Amino acid sequence: MPYSLKATFTKEERLTSKTIIKELFDKGSSFALYPFKILYTTKAAAEASSVKVIFTVPKRAFKKAVDRNFIRRRMREAYRLNKQSFYSQLLPQNLSICFIYIAKEKNEYNFVEKKIKLALQKLILELAKNNTTETV
């Protein structure tokens, strides 16, 4: 499996491509799990499968960049610590994920981490449901 065994969030895991981000927002599937809205797209893995992630916090809800960065750091850290269980259940595919913070207030780290875990579990269920409908 090409995923690192370390609990790191490397540059290769970050979603930075503007074309993929645009495609994610235009054609991606989504679901909401408070305090997040999760957008995702999949493609069959021709070579090594990869997961690319982006975390966003809207400027409309948090005017100060300090607050947006603080929330984004919490989201990244929660994802970094819990991605191994997500990767172990994932089918080989290229996956792009966007976590959008939709809450209007800052939440405790424990709450954010619990919700990231639930979001990753729900994402696995959504991907499994999509794979079964595609093969039928």
ZIVENVEN-V221917 format. One record per backbone hydrogen bond with DSSP energy under -0.5 kcal/mol. NH is the residue of the N-H (numbers start at 1). CO is the residue of the C=O. If there is no record, write none. Layout:
BEGIN
{{NH CO} {NH CO}}
END
This chain:
BEGIN
{{8 6} {13 10} {14 10} {14 11} {15 53} {16 14} {21 17} {22 18} {23 19} {24 20} {25 21} {26 22} {27 23} {28 23} {28 24} {29 40} {31 38} {33 36} {36 33} {37 100} {38 31} {39 37} {39 98} {40 29} {41 96} {43 94} {45 92} {46 44} {52 95} {53 13} {54 97} {56 99} {58 101} {62 58} {68 64} {69 65} {70 66} {71 67} {72 68} {73 69} {74 70} {75 71} {76 72} {77 73} {78 74} {79 75} {80 76} {81 77} {82 78} {82 79} {83 79} {86 82} {87 83} {88 84} {89 85} {89 86} {90 87} {93 91} {94 43} {95 50} {95 93} {96 41} {97 52} {98 39} {99 54} {100 37} {100 98} {101 56} {101 99} {102 35} {102 100} {103 35} {112 108} {113 109} {114 110} {115 111} {116 112} {117 113} {118 114} {119 115} {120 116} {121 117} {122 118} {123 119} {124 120} {125 121} {126 122} {127 123} {128 124} {129 125} {130 126} {131 127} {132 128} {133 129} {134 130} {135 131} {136 132}}
END
